[in-house]
Each structure stands twice: as C-alpha cells, then as structure tokens.
Amino acid sequence: MKILRESKREIEFELEGETHTFYNLLKEYLLLDPNVEISAYKIEHPLEGTMRMYVKVKRGEVRRSIKRALERIIEDLTEIERQLQG
C-alpha cells in the first residue's frame, strides 16, 4: 500500500498489483459505512494500469473505516466459502 496523501478524515492510496475487481469491491463495502462520505477509485493512465483510491469520512478516522470494510469483506467471503463446503 502506497499512501499518496492522508489526513484524519481523508486518504488517497495505491495498491500494487490490484485491479478493478478488488478496488470496486472495497469501494462498495466502504459505501455501506454511514461514516463514509466518498469512496472512489480511478485509473491514472490506461496503459500503465495504475489505480488510485480516495476515501473521505464524515466523522471518525478514515483508516478505521477501511479496516472495518476489509473485515466485512473477509467475513462475507468466509461465509460463502463455508456454504460452498456444504
């Protein structure tokens, strides 16, 4: 994770090697948090494939919101895996 800029309520970062699949998943889970005001990502240049994520929260700490979103992703994927195992 490369932090490009950060304050208590905002962060912009890059995740090396990740694609739309992960960025979009994280964006959607972040938007489920009522504290998150903005969650978006963009491609800096289509030939380079570099993506940047921007998150801004209304209240609380932005890192805490990201951590909660990641925990919910893991929980949901674990539940799907459990269901597939029968």
C-alpha positions in Angstrom: 0.0 0.0 0.0 1.4 3.3 -1.1 -0.1 6.3 0.8 -0.2 9.3 -1.5 -1.8 11.7 0.9 -3.6 11.4 4.2 -5.3 13.3 6.9 -7.6 12.1 9.8 -10.7 12.0 7.5 -9.2 11.6 4.0 -6.8 9.2 2.3 -5.6 8.6 -1.2 -3.6 5.4 -1.9 -2.4 2.9 -4.4 -2.4 -0.9 -4.0 0.3 -2.6 -6.1 -1.0 -5.4 -8.3 -4.7 -4.9 -7.6 -7.3 -4.5 -10.4 -10.9 -3.2 -10.8 -12.1 -6.4 -9.1 -10.6 -5.5 -5.7 -10.9 -1.7 -5.9 -14.6 -2.0 -6.8 -15.3 -4.5 -4.0 -13.6 -2.3 -1.5 -15.4 0.8 -2.8 -18.8 -0.8 -2.4 -18.1 -2.1 1.1 -16.8 1.3 2.2 -20.0 2.9 0.9 -22.0 0.7 3.2 -20.5 2.5 6.2 -22.6 5.5 7.1 -19.5 7.4 8.2 -18.0 7.2 4.6 -18.8 10.3 2.6 -16.8 9.4 -0.6 -15.3 6.2 -1.8 -14.0 6.2 -5.3 -11.1 5.0 -7.4 -9.6 6.0 -10.8 -7.1 4.8 -13.3 -4.3 7.3 -13.7 -3.4 6.1 -17.2 -5.0 3.1 -19.0 -1.7 1.9 -20.5 0.1 2.0 -17.1 -2.8 0.4 -15.1 -2.0 2.5 -12.0 -5.1 2.9 -9.9 -5.7 5.3 -7.0 -8.4 5.0 -4.3 -9.8 8.0 -2.5 -11.8 7.8 0.7 -13.3 10.6 2.8 -15.3 10.1 6.0 -17.8 12.4 7.6 -16.7 11.5 11.1 -14.2 9.2 12.8 -10.9 8.1 11.3 -10.6 7.0 7.7 -8.2 4.2 8.4 -10.8 2.7 10.9 -13.5 2.7 8.1 -11.1 1.0 5.7 -10.3 -1.7 8.3 -14.0 -2.3 9.0 -14.7 -2.7 5.3 -11.9 -5.2 4.9 -13.1 -7.1 7.9 -16.7 -7.3 6.4 -15.3 -8.5 3.1 -13.4 -11.3 4.8 -16.4 -12.2 6.8 -18.6 -12.4 3.8 -16.1 -14.4 1.8 -15.6 -16.8 4.7 -19.4 -17.3 4.9 -19.6 -18.0 1.1 -16.7 -20.5 1.4 -18.5 -22.2 4.3 -21.7 -22.5 2.3 -19.9 -24.0 -0.6 -18.3 -26.7 1.5 -21.7 -27.9 2.5 
